Amino acid sequence: EGNEPGDSTKITYRELLHKVCQFANVLHSQGVKKGDRVSIYLPMILELVIAMLACARIGALHSVVFAGFSADSLCERILDCSCSLLIT
């Protein structure tokens, strides 16, 4: 369910697993490995869930930053947790 009324997406568990595995492979190809920290800066969309699950799948720690935060706030959070990758 999205932020707006009527904004929703349906996906099967099989489709979700496929997308999570695909994105986990993308993260792996970018050099993200177990124990790395990743920041996720996305609105409430399906890709946010996929990114979180992909991080968990490869053992990377993720930090979700609300998409309404300013650039300065985002920068502080990235520096505080020493992120190796930002997903937007």
C-alpha positions in Angstrom: 0.0 0.0 0.0 1.3 3.4 -1.0 0.9 6.8 0.7 -2.0 7.9 -1.5 -5.5 6.2 -1.2 -5.9 3.7 -4.0 -2.1 3.5 -4.6 -1.3 -0.2 -4.3 0.6 -3.0 -6.0 0.0 -6.7 -6.0 2.8 -9.2 -6.3 3.2 -12.9 -5.7 5.7 -14.4 -3.4 7.4 -16.0 -6.4 7.7 -12.6 -8.2 9.0 -11.0 -5.0 11.6 -13.7 -4.5 12.7 -13.3 -8.2 13.1 -9.5 -7.9 14.9 -9.7 -4.5 17.4 -12.3 -5.9 17.9 -10.1 -9.0 18.6 -7.0 -6.8 20.8 -9.0 -4.4 22.9 -9.9 -7.5 23.1 -6.2 -8.5 24.3 -5.3 -5.0 26.8 -8.1 -5.0 28.1 -6.9 -8.4 28.6 -3.5 -6.9 30.8 -5.0 -4.2 28.4 -5.1 -1.3 29.0 -8.0 1.0 28.0 -9.3 4.3 28.4 -6.7 7.1 28.5 -3.7 4.7 26.1 -0.9 5.4 23.7 0.4 2.8 21.4 3.4 3.0 18.0 3.3 1.2 16.4 6.7 0.3 13.1 5.8 -1.4 9.4 6.6 -1.0 6.9 3.9 0.0 7.1 1.9 -3.2 7.7 -1.8 -3.9 11.3 -1.2 -4.7 11.9 -0.1 -1.1 10.8 -3.6 0.2 12.9 -5.3 -2.5 16.0 -3.3 -1.6 15.6 -4.1 2.1 15.1 -7.8 1.5 18.0 -7.9 -1.0 20.3 -6.4 1.7 19.1 -9.0 4.2 19.6 -11.8 1.7 23.3 -11.0 1.3 23.9 -10.1 4.9 24.3 -6.3 4.5 22.9 -4.0 7.1 20.4 -1.4 5.7 19.2 1.9 7.0 16.0 3.3 5.5 15.9 7.1 5.4 12.5 8.7 4.9 12.3 10.2 1.4 11.1 13.6 2.8 14.4 14.3 4.6 16.6 17.1 3.3 19.9 16.5 1.5 21.8 17.6 4.6 19.9 15.2 6.9 20.6 12.3 4.4 24.3 13.2 4.3 24.5 13.1 8.1 22.9 9.7 8.3 25.2 8.3 5.6 28.3 9.6 7.3 27.1 8.5 10.8 26.7 4.8 9.7 29.6 4.8 7.2 27.5 3.5 4.4 29.2 2.0 1.4 26.2 2.4 -0.9 23.1 4.7 -1.3 20.1 3.3 -3.0 17.7 6.0 -4.4 
